[in-house]
Amino acid sequence: MSDLRRAVDAVLDRVVTGSPGVPGVAAVATDREGVIYAGARGERTVGGDVEFTTDTVCHLYSTTKSIGGTACLQLVDDGLLDLDAPAREYVSAIGEVQVLDGFGDDGEPRLRQPVRDITTRQLLTHTAGFAYEAFNETYHRLVKDHGQPDVSAATWDSIKTPLLFDPGDRWEYGSSIDWAGMVVEGITGRRLGDVLAERVFEPLGMTSTAFAPTDEMLLRIARVHARSPSDGGLIPMTKLEPMADPELHMAGHGLYGSADDYTKFIRMWLNDGRGPGGEQILEPETVAMASRNNLPDGMTIKPLPAVNPRVTNEVEFFPGMAKTWALTFMVNETEAPTGRSAGSLSWAGLPNLYYWIDRHRGLGGFWATQIFPFMDPTSLDGFLAFETAVYDNVRQPG
């Protein structure tokens, strides 16, 4: 693997020394057997003297989603969750959510009852009707003009947002998986973090992943940075601190963790749901079901506009390529230019964290930076170069 190490090391060197560069980055790649590359460069805080490492703790943001979705899938295995039953059977509050039917002449939202119930499958595929303020003009208006709390508040009020359409009508990326986490809590009677700690983190050896970082994790945490729109410089976001005890454990974005830990989770998906000791975190049949496109026939996902440019640039992975949604991943329906197989799973987190899971080739990887806005060109280009280097330097199966 010396060629792989040289190739990825060169990518990491480039992204931390280039202009504009990143303060710190970690990249870990794995096959079904174990880690095939692990490396990091830079600093946890720009201008600091603490190295960014593969065990540096990052705010995972939406890379949380697949972990929260895994907790739902475990309840399917247990026979406790029917993905196509009304989600209100498990969490009654979701039955109170209404559809936004425009704004009145007075500027106030007009609401109506949805024509059908929300299901957990719709929550996991982003077809329930929820959105995010950063990517949707209507939600941005609710936050800006009507006092709707942003989901970063991690409160019940922050997820009790109106639907943009009747459940199942189309795909819209948003806060659905936060509600899926509440489904888990409704069924188990326990906080989501406790469920994940027992059923995912402990058996996989993920000792540095939690909704509220421990004191030891805080010693290894990286600072999130904002990139200046004027010169591309990096500004530490000193007011963005972890919550010691969030009101809700947000399955859509709330976890903190490291590249080392996340790669263990990726490897479980590569191994049909098996943990390092052979234990089944998920049943193989459930992994296969969850790894396929779960959208209604003919539905695909769409690019995401940059409604809040402080938070995100426009979002589209592999423009022009057909992409669908699994439980709870993006699926590239044809082979990607990086070498990623058709049918692979992937997604990302707002401060430029990215991962992929290629179950056909048995390869996956995690890329961690901590920079706003999302789809930062230096970070994204680095991730794609990292992934390409893996495929260019790992022998084909057989």
N, C-alpha and C positions, 0 to 999 in steps of 0.2 A: 504493500500500500504506500510505498514511498512516493510514487508519482502522484497519488491522490493527496498526500500531505503537502507536497510541494505546490500543487495546483491551488488547493484551498488556502494554504498559508499566504500565497500571493494575493488572493482575493481579499483576505482580511487586512493585509498590509495596505492594499490600495484604498480600501474604504476608510481607514483611520488616518491616512496621510494625505488623501486627496483633498481637493478644494471644489465644493464643500465636502468635508469629511464627516465622520461620526465620532462621538466621544469614545464609545466602546461598543464592542460587538462580540457575540459568542456564536459559534456554529458547531452543531453536533450532528453527525450522520450515523445511521445504523442499518444493519441488515437484520435478518431474523435471528441471528446468533448473538449479536452484540454490537457494540460501538465500533465503527470502522474509521471514524475521524472525530476528533474533538479538539477545538482550538478557540482562542479568544485573543483580542487585541484591544488596546486603548485603556480608558479609565472609566470608573463608575460615575464620576462627575467630571465634566469638562474643567480643565485647569487643576484637577486634584492630583493626588499621588497614590491612589488606591487602584490597583489593576482590575480591569474587567476580566472575569474568569467564567468558565463554563458552569460554576456553581454560584455565580452572582444571581441574586434574587431580583426578578423583574416583575413589574405589574403586567400580568398576562393579557388583560383586557379580553378581546373576543376569542383568543385561543382557549379561553375557559369553556366556550360553548360545547365543544366535543366531549369534554370531561363531564359537564352537567348532563349532556345527552346520554352519556354512558350510564349514569345513575338511573335514568328513566328506562333504558334498555335492560338493566339488571332486574327491574321490577316486572318487565315483560317476561323475562325468564322465570321469575318467581310466580307467575300467574296472577299478579296483583294489579297489573296495569293493562288495560285494553287501549291501544293507541287510537282506535277509532270510536271509542265511547266519548260522550261529552266530558270535557275536562272539568266541568263544574261538579261532576260526581266526586271528584277528588279534591278540588279547591273551589269552594262555593263562590268566592269573590269574583272569579272570572265570569260567572254567570250574570254579573251586574254590568259588565262592560257593554257599551253601546257603540253604534256606528255613527261617525261624524258625517252628516249630510249637508256639508257646506256651512257657511256663516250667514247670519241674518243681516238685515239692513243696519242693525245696531252693532254689527261686528261680532256678535256673540255666536258661539258654536250652536248649530242645530243638530240634535241627536235623535236617533231612532233605534229601535230594537233590531238586532241582526236577524236575518231570515232563517239562520240555522245555528246550531251550537258549534263552538270551537272544540276541536279535538286535540289530543296531545300530538298526533302525527302532524297536524297543521302547525302546531307550535314549533315542532322540531324541523319543519321544512320552510318556515317563514311564509306560510300561506294563510295565517290566522287573521291578518289585517293590521297588525302592529307595525310601527316604523321607528326610525331614529331621527332625532332633531338634526344631526349633522348631515343627513342624506335626503331629507324630505322637507319641502317648503311648508307643508301644512303643519307638521310637527314643530318646525322652527317657529311658525307663527304662534302656536299654542304656548311655547316656552317664552317667546319674546313679548307677546302682547296679552297673554291670559294667565301667566303665573304658573304654568305647568312645570313642576320640578323636573330637572333633567335626571336621567337614570343613574347618573354618577352619585346622586344622593343616597342610593341604596335603601329606599323607603317604599312602603306600600303605595303612598301617593305618587311616587315617581313611575310606577308601572301601571297605575290605573288610568291609562290613556285611552282615548276612544280609538276604535278601529277605523281604518280608511276605506274599507270595503267589507262586504259580507265574507265570512270565513270560507276559504277554499276557492275564491274567485280568481286570485292571481298571486304572484310572488312579490313580496316587499320585505327587504331586510330590516329587522328591527328587534324589539325587546321580547319577542315571543319566548325565547329560551329562559329568560328570567322567570316567566310564568311556568315553564316546564319544571324549573327548580322547585316552585311552590307545589306543583303536583307531587313531586317526590316527598316534600315535607308533609303534605296532606295524607299521603298513603302511609308513610312510616311513623308519623308523629314525632319526628326528630328534625333537628336543624340539618340543612343540606351538608354543611361542612363536616358534621359528625358522621353522616352516612358515607360521604366520600372518603373520609379518613379511614373508616373501618373496611370499606368494601373495594376501594380503588387504591388509595395512597399506600396503606400499610402492606397489602399483598404485593404491590409493584415496587416497594422500596422507595417510594417518593417521599422522602423525609423533609423536603424543603418546599412544600406546596400547601397553601392554606388561604382562607379568606381574610384572616387577621394574622399577619406575620408574627411569629414568636420573637422574643428578644434576640435569640441567636440568629434568626433570619434577618432581622433588621441590621445586624452588624455587616451583612453581606449585600445589602440592598443597593440598587443603582438608582440614580436620580433620573427622572424623566426630564427631557429638554424640549424646548421650543426652538424651531429653526426660524431665524429672522427672515422675513420676506424681502428685506432690502439687500442684504449681503450674504445670506445663507449661513450666518454665524449661529452659534448655539447658546441658548440662554437657559440655565437651570431653572426649573419650575419649582421654586422653594415652597410654594403654598400647597403643592399637590402631595399630600402625605397619606399613608395608609390609615384606615379607620381601625381603631382598637376593637370595636364591637359594632359592626354595621347592623342596622335594623333588619335588613334582609341579606341573606347570602345569595348574591346575584349570579345565577348559573350562566348568564350571558356575558359577564365581563369581570367578575369580582375577584378572581384568584390571583395570588402571587406565587411565583415559582421560578425555577431555574431551567436552563437548557438541558442540563444533565437529567433532571427529573422528567421533563416533558418527553425526552427521547425514550424513556422507559414506557411511557404511555403509548407512544407511537409503535414501539416494538410489540406491545400487546396486540394491537390491531393487525400488525403484520403476521402474527402467530395465531390467528383465528380465535382471539380472546384469551389465550393462555398467558399466565404470569410466569415469572422466572422459575418458580418451583413446580410448574406444571398445573397449578390450580387454574380453573376456568373462571376468569373475571366475567366473561360473557360466553354464552354458548355459541359454537361455530355457526349454527344456523341463523342465530340472531345477528352475528357479525356480517354474514353474507347478505341478509336482508337489509341491514342498515347501511351497507356499503354500496347499494344500488341506488339509482335515481328513484326517489319517492314522490316526485311531483306528479300531478295529474297528467294524463296523456296530452302531449303537445305543448306543455308549459315549460319554459326555460327561464333562467335567471337573466337579469338585465344589468347594465352598467349602473353605478351609483354616482349621482351628481355631487359636486362639492358645494353643498348648501352652506356649510360653515367652514370656510377655507382656513380658519385658524386650527381646525381639528383634522381636516382631510383634504386631499386633492381628489380629483375624479378617480373612480375606482373601476377598473376592468382588467382582469387577468387574462392574458393571451387574447387580445382583441381579435374579433372575427371568428373565434373558435366557439363551437356549441358547448354550453356549460349548463349543468342541471344541479339538483340538490339532493343529497342523501340525508342520513340521520346521524350527525348534523354537519355535514361537510359539503363543500363544493365538489362537483365531479366534472373533470374534463372529459368530454365524450370522444375526443380523438387524441392521438399522441401529441404531447406538447413539444415545442422546439427545444426544451431543455433535455429531452429524452424520457420524460415522465410518460408512463404507459397510459393509453386510453383507459378510462374507468378508475383512475387514481383519485384519492381523496386529498383535500387541502383546505386551508383557510388561513386566517391572519388575525392580528390584534392591532389596534389603533396606533400604538407607538412603534410601528414597524417591526412587529414580530410576524414570522411566516413559517409555515411547515407544510410538508407533503407526506403522504402515505401511499406508496405504490405496492399494492398487495400482489400484483402480478409478478413484478420483478423482485419483490421482497426487500425494497429499499425505502428509506424515509429519512427525513432530516428536519431540524429545527434551527431557526435563525433568530437571534434576539438582539434588537437594538431598542433604545428608549428615547424616541424622538417624535414630536408632532411637527407638521401634520402627517397623516397617514399617506402611504404611497410616496414617501420621500424618494426621489430618484436615486440617490446614492445608496440608500438602504435596499430598495427593491432590486436595483441592478446587481448589487452585491449578492443578494439572496439567489437570484436567478443564475448568476455565475457560479456560486457555490453548488447549486443543484446540478448544473451542467457538468461541473468538474467531477461530481460523484459518478454520473452516468458515463462520462468519458474515460474514467479510470477504474471502474469496477467491472470485472469479467462478467460476460453474459452468463445466465444460468445454463448449466450443462456444458 
